[in-house]
Structure formats: structure tokens, C-alpha cells
Amino acid sequence: MPTLEELTPGSAAPALAARASELEAAHGDLGALAIMRLAIRKLFPGSITLVSSFGAESAVLLHMAATIDRDLPVTFVDTGRLFPETLAYRDELVDLLGLTDVRTVGPDAAATERLDPYGAMFAIDADECCRLRKVEPLARAIAPFEAWITGRKRYQAATRTAMPVFEADATHIKVTPLAAWGMEEVRAYLRAHDLPVHPLVSRGYPSIGCAPCTTPVVAGEDPRAGRWRGSAKIECGIHVSRAGVERRSA
């Protein structure tokens, strides 16, 4: 395996990259539910987790997971700065879907007290805040797994337009069953399965992160325009930074 120094930001270990490419070529065109079933039951049985923000569109993958295996580990990062509505929505969906293994993780208390004692890091260095409160906790949480499922979609941001269904970073295979879905497909699925919608969606939040760094979006704006508004930042860092390298270190 390559050393940390040999891995560039966002790079994948060669063996993982090769496997991801093979999986993409073989299965990347399958439907979302088929991809979920394949990943959970055949490709990574017992070694995959669904990472969910319990945000605006999260109910789709959570519902699919529940139809396949309600015991699937679901990883949720509580940064300590989330909207109360998100925490309530998590509890509602867990109960409704009968999910049995939702693992809520968060930032290290000692590190947070040392690095962000006043809770103001988000306004000083948003990237460092995301690393402390999201990237590092996720690193610890997914370390035991071989792969993880993400809810990203190509329509959401310029950094995601060419995103494959199967990809790799320095430590894991990432599976993105809804990569090709648009907002209308998400809404149709929610309606078809009578799933509750995050309470902030009706208040103009199509993408929901931490409360200090998320604002409502007006008609015509990009769905993620309310995330880190006024800055060039459009990703928290778990997908487009040295996150994979940091996970290897963790």
C-alpha cells in the first residue's frame, strides 16, 4: 500500500481504484435499489455502512436500506452544530423504518474543547471546522468497514457532475446508488412511499448541514447555494479533500 506521502488529496490506493473501476463497468448502470441490494448482500456483506446525514433527501436511501436489511449499520455524524429539526427527523425515520443499528458519532470532546472552545471555528476556518466535527469522526466510524454508501447526486454541485456509482479513495470503496437521480425523482420516491420530509425543506432548505453554515435557498439558486454562503466552499471535505488519507492515518 502507498504511504501517506505518496497519496495526493482525493487520490485512491491503486488496488481500490482498480476494483472500483471494475465494479463501475459491471454494475454502474443498474437501478438504485439493485445497486443497494448488490452492495449490501453480495459485494460487501457485513462490511458496508450507509452514511446518512438524515438531511433533505436522506429518506430515500434509508427506506431502500430498510427494505433490504433493517440491521444494516447506518452511520450518522452529529457535529454538535446540527439543527434540532435534523435530530428529530433522524429519530422519526429510525422509528418509522425500523432501523436497528444507527450509530451516532461525533467530534472528540477533548479536541473540540482545545481547538474550538468558543464554538466559533466555523466562522474562522470552515474547512478546519468540518475536519474536526465531521471528517475525523467519520474516519473513526467507518474504519471497520470495507465500503460505504453515500447519498450524493450529480445534479447537486459542480464537483459531482461526473461522479461514478462506484469509486474509491485511499481507504474505502464508495457506493453512490442515486448518482444519476434528479430532484424530481427524489420527490416522486418520497411521495410513492409516503415518507416524511425533513421539516426544514418547506422553509427553503433543499440542502441541510450545520446550522451556522446553512441558509435558505431562493428560487433559481443551486440547491447547495445555502451551504457556506458567501464563500468558495461547496463540500464539507469527506469526499474532495485529504479525507481518505486522514482516514488511513486514523
HELIX and SHEET records of a PDB file:
HELIX    1   1 LEU A    4  GLU A    6  5                                   3    
HELIX    2   2 PRO A   14  HIS A   27  1                                  14    
HELIX    3   3 ALA A   32  LEU A   38  1                                   7    
HELIX    4   4 ALA A   39  LEU A   43  3                                   5    
HELIX    5   5 SER A   58  ILE A   68  1                                  11    
HELIX    6   6 PRO A   84  LEU A   97  1                                  14    
HELIX    7   7 ALA A  109  LEU A  115  1                                   7    
HELIX    8   8 MET A  121  ILE A  124  1                                   4    
HELIX    9   9 ALA A  126  CYS A  130  1                                   5    
HELIX   10  10 ARG A  131  VAL A  135  3                                   5    
HELIX   11  11 GLU A  136  ILE A  142  1                                   7    
HELIX   12  12 ARG A  154  GLN A  156  5                                   3    
HELIX   13  13 ALA A  158  ARG A  160  5                                   3    
HELIX   14  14 MET A  183  ALA A  192  1                                  10    
HELIX   15  15 VAL A  201  ARG A  203  5                                   3    
HELIX   16  16 ALA A  211  CYS A  213  5                                   3    
HELIX   17  17 ALA A  243  SER A  249  1                                   7    
SHEET    1   A 6 VAL A 102  VAL A 105  0                                        
SHEET    2   A 6 VAL A  74  VAL A  77  1                                        
SHEET    3   A 6 ILE A  48  VAL A  51  1                                        
SHEET    4   A 6 ALA A 147  ILE A 149  1                                        
SHEET    5   A 6 ILE A 173  VAL A 175  1                                        
SHEET    6   A 6 PHE A 166  ALA A 168 -1                                        
END                                                                             
